[in-house]
Amino acid sequence: MLKYFKYKCVNSTNHTAINIIKQKNIKSGLVIAEKQKKGKGQRGKKWISHKGNLFVTIFFSLEKIKLSLEQLTVINSKLIIKLLSFYYKKKLM
């Protein structure tokens, strides 16, 4: 079971997840924010965080997981669908 960490505003959901891992020794969870001020995209690109969007980082340890990349992709997709279903009250799939 993943623990949810909900915030109104963070600098970055990724940085918040890293801090949770380091400071609280929690190995898996979801960081959810209504707003982020300093989000980052791939390869150091700026991530523009428009009001009304949902910002999420999913994190978990891969040390004891014996799943293929394909299986992890399916699990992550299902997590995202479940999360979006909570915020968007219509059936997604």
JODABEL-V798557 format. One record per residue. N is the residue number from 0. PHI is phi as a letter, one per 40 degrees, with the letter a starting at -180 (NA if undefined). PSI is psi in whole degrees, 0 to 359 (999 if undefined). BURIAL is I if it has 16 or more other C-alpha atoms within 10 Angstrom, else O. Layout:
# JODABEL-V798557
n & phi & psi & burial
N & PHI & PSI & BURIAL
N & PHI & PSI & BURIAL
This chain:
# JODABEL-V798557
n & phi & psi & burial
0 & NA & 129 & O
1 & c & 139 & O
2 & c & 139 & O
3 & c & 135 & O
4 & b & 109 & I
5 & b & 136 & O
6 & b & 149 & O
7 & c & 313 & O
8 & a & 135 & O
9 & b & 164 & I
10 & c & 313 & O
11 & a & 133 & I
12 & c & 325 & I
13 & c & 313 & I
14 & c & 323 & I
15 & c & 317 & I
16 & c & 316 & I
17 & c & 318 & I
18 & c & 321 & O
19 & c & 315 & I
20 & c & 313 & I
21 & c & 314 & O
22 & c & 326 & O
23 & b & 356 & O
24 & f & 38 & O
25 & c & 130 & I
26 & c & 345 & I
27 & a & 148 & I
28 & i & 182 & I
29 & b & 131 & I
30 & b & 121 & I
31 & b & 130 & I
32 & b & 146 & I
33 & c & 335 & I
34 & a & 143 & I
35 & b & 140 & I
36 & c & 332 & O
37 & b & 48 & O
38 & c & 152 & I
39 & b & 141 & I
40 & c & 193 & O
41 & c & 150 & O
42 & f & 36 & O
43 & g & 6 & O
44 & c & 150 & O
45 & c & 139 & O
46 & b & 118 & O
47 & c & 123 & O
48 & b & 94 & I
49 & c & 143 & O
50 & d & 138 & O
51 & g & 348 & O
52 & c & 168 & O
53 & b & 132 & O
54 & b & 124 & I
55 & b & 140 & I
56 & b & 127 & I
57 & b & 131 & I
58 & b & 143 & I
59 & a & 154 & O
60 & c & 138 & O
61 & c & 0 & O
62 & d & 314 & O
63 & b & 6 & O
64 & c & 126 & O
65 & b & 58 & O
66 & b & 154 & O
67 & c & 166 & O
68 & d & 322 & O
69 & c & 316 & O
70 & c & 320 & O
71 & c & 321 & O
72 & c & 317 & O
73 & c & 315 & O
74 & c & 314 & O
75 & c & 320 & O
76 & c & 317 & O
77 & c & 323 & O
78 & c & 317 & O
79 & c & 317 & O
80 & c & 316 & O
81 & c & 316 & O
82 & c & 313 & O
83 & c & 324 & O
84 & c & 327 & O
85 & c & 320 & O
86 & c & 331 & O
87 & b & 104 & O
88 & c & 18 & O
89 & b & 158 & O
90 & c & 130 & O
91 & c & 331 & O
92 & b & 999 & O
